[in-house]
Amino acid sequence: MRGAALAALRLADARAKVAAVRRLAQQAPDADAQRVLAEPPGLPGRPARPLLVLPSAVPQRPVRSREGRVALLHALAHIEFNAINLALDAIWRFAGLPAVYYREWLQVAAEEAAHFSLLSAHLHALGAAYGDLPGHDGLWQMAERTRGDVLARMALVPRTLEARGLDASPAVRNKLAAAGDHAAAAIIDVILRDEIGHVAIGNRWFRWCCAARGLDPVTAYPALARQYGAPVLRGPFNLAARRAAGFEEHELSALIAGSDGARGGDAASSSA
């Protein structure tokens, strides 16, 4: 499994990568957990487009217009494409973990591939395609920073950066529905449902790694966030989704207290 995950990660063509992940998930071979794999150059494989720019240069337009919906859905497709790469990287890079770790991250990769396919198909229905607009590289940059430590990876990619999607999804869904794009809103419902499970997997393996090293998760997380330069998260937070993903009440209290500009409250309370 880990060698096949690395091969899929190296693929540049988005459709080929999605197909490779689907085949791997169907086959579900042995993880070969103890094998140490050498890192090839050029990771991750990705198409020449979208052009990667600073986050501030990614276009944002009112969602009421077709162009605005295309810009939003393109940004989401780019996140999901990066999420495929992140899950594949979590499989091949870190050796010596229990077999269930690799099976769970393969499940994540397959679901991220499904999300990307849904968004790509909807972009096509709107007369656009993935790669038409620029994107940014924030998710993969954190993967690069945490490449040497599975504990840091679990702390700062799924349960920090990807958990931000739990907070953002209700507002995104409601904007799309208000604009009359109910098909896109339904895609966001699917993504939020699955992402709760993905963040839960990150939470579970973060705590497993802490226990294996004799660390207290409560104190380990802020130390890792400082060490690796994780962003300060802003509210409002989707507390219902975060609870479903395994965040504990003391973690949510610390999140709200430490947020920059947090408005508090449960962002999911008015979501469908």
N, C-alpha and C positions, 0 to 999 in steps of 0.2 A: 504494500500500500504506500509506504513512504517514498519509494523510488518513483512510483507512478504519479504521486502527488507532486513531486519535484518536476517531473516531465510535463505535467499539466501546467504548473506554474510558469514554466519557461515558454509556453505557447503564446505567441503574440496576437494571433487572430482571435477575436472575442467568441465567434461561433465555434471555432475549434476547441477553445478552452472549455466552453459550456458543455460541448459534446463529450470531451474527455472526462470531465467531472461526473457527468451522468453515467458514463460507462463504468467508471471506478466505483461509484456508489452502488451500482447494480451488482458488480462483481464482489465488492467488499473483501479483498484478499487479506491475508495475514499482514499485520502491521510491520513485522520484522523490527521490533522496537529497539533492540540493542545495537543495530547497525548504525555506524557513524558515517554519514554521507558528506562528501566534499561539496562545498558551495561553488557552483559554476558562475561565471561572470554573467552580467546582464539581467539579473533578477530585478523585478518580475518581468515576464514577457507581457507586452501590451502593444496595441496597435499604434501606428504613427500619429493617429488622431484619436482622441482629442489632444490639442496642444495644451501642455501643462503651464499654468500661470499662477500668480499669487492669488490667494482667496479673494482679495478685494477686486481682482480683475474679472472674476466670473460674472457673467451678465445676470442681472436681476430685473425682471419686468413685471408689471401688474398681471396677476394670474387671470384676470377677466378676459384678457386677449389670448388668441391662439399662440402668439409668440411668447407670452408670459408662461403659458402652460408648458410649451416646449422647453423653455429655459429651466423651469422647475423640474420637469420630468427628466431632462437630460442630466441635471445635477444629481438627481436620485439614482439614475442608471449608473453614473460614474461612481457613486458611493458603493453600489452593489457590485460593480465590476471589481473595485478595490477589495471589497469584502470577500469575494471569491479567492483572490490572491492571498489575503490575510489568513483565511482558513487553511488553504493549501500549505502556506508557509508554516503554520502552527503544526501541521502534520509532519512534514519532512525534516524540519530544522531541529526539533528537540527529541533526542533519543532517551531511552531508558524509562519511559513512563508506562503506566498500565495500559493494557490493550484497549480498554474502554475509552481512554483519552483520545486515541486515534480514531476510533469509531465515531465518537461524538463530533469531532471536528470534521470528519468526512460528511456526516449528516449536515453540519452547518454549511460546508462548501456546496453541497447539492442544493440546499434551500436558497443560498445566495445566488446560485446559478439560475434557479427558477425565478427569483425576483428580477434578476437582470433581464431574463427573457420576456417576462410580462411587461416590464417597462419599455424594452426595445420594441416590442410589438405595438404598444400603444403610441410610442413615438412615430413608428411607421404609419399608423393610422392617421396621425396628425400631419403627415407629409414630411417627416424629419427622420434623422437616424443618429445613433450614438456616434459621436465624433464630429458632429456638425458644429458644436460649440466647444469652447475651452473648458478645462476642468483644473482642479488643484490637487496637490499630492499630499495633503496633510495626514491622511490615514497611513499611507505607506512610510512617511517620514518617521512616525512613531514606531512602526515595525522595524525600521532600520536601527533606531536607538535602542530597542529592546531585543535585538537579535541574539545577544549573548546570555539571556536569562529568561527562562520560561516563566518564572515568578513575575518579573516585571512585565512580560508580554501579557499575561493574564490580567494583571492589575490595571494596565493602562490602555489596552486596546479594547477588549470586549466590555469590561466593566466601567470604562471611562469614556472613550471616544464613541464606541458603538452604543453605549447606554444613552448618549445624547440624542440618538434617534428616537428612543422611547419618549423623551420629553417633547421632541419636535413633531412627532407624527400626528397627534390630534389636531393641531393647528393647521398643518399641511393638508390633512384630509378634509377639514372643514372648508378651507379655502377652495379646494378643487370642487367639492360638492356645491358650494355657493356659486361657483362659476358655471355650474351645469355639467361638469365632467364627472359624472357618477361612476363611469368605468374606471377612471383614474383613482377616485376615492376608494373604490372597492379593492384596487391593487394595494393601496396604503393599508387597508384593513388586514390584508394577508401578510404584508411585510411586518406590521406591528405585532401580529400574533406570533409569527415565527421568531422575530427579533427578541421577544421576551424570553423564549427558550434559548437563544444564542447567548444572551447576557447571563442567563442562569448557568449555562455551561461555564462561562468565564468565571463567574462567582464561585462555582463549585471547585474548579481547578486552582483558582487563586487560594482558596482556603486549604485545599489539599497540599499545595506547595508550602504554604505557611506551616501547616502541621508537620510536614516532613522535615522542615528545617528548624522546628522549635520556635517559630515566630508567632507573635500575637498579630492577627490580621488587623486589629484596630489601630495599632501603632505602625505596622509595616506599610500600610497603604499610603498614608501621608508622607512617610519617608521616601517611598518610591516615587510618588508624584513630584516631590521636590527634586530628587536626584535626576529624574529624566525629563524635567521641564514640562510636565503635563499642564494643560490649560486649566485655569480656574473656571469652573462651570457656573453658568448663569441660569436662574430660574425664569419662569415657573417650571417646576419639575412634575413629571408624570408619576406621582407617588404610587398610584395604584399599579401601574405597570412595573415600576421598580420593586415594589413588594412582591409582585408575582414572579419577578426575575431573581428573587432571593436576597435582596437587600434587607438588612435588619434595621429596626427602628433607630438604634443609636447611629447607624451609618447615615440614615436619611436626615436625622437631626444635625449631624455634623456637616452634611452636604448643604443644607439650608443655611446653617450658621456661617459657613465658610464661603458661600457663593458671593460673587461680586455683582451686585445689582439684583440679587434674587428678590422676587416679589412674593415668594412663598406660595402656599396653596397647592392644590392638586390639579394639575393641568388636564387630567383625564376625566374630571368630574362632569364635564359637559360634552364629552366625546361619545360617539356612537359605539 
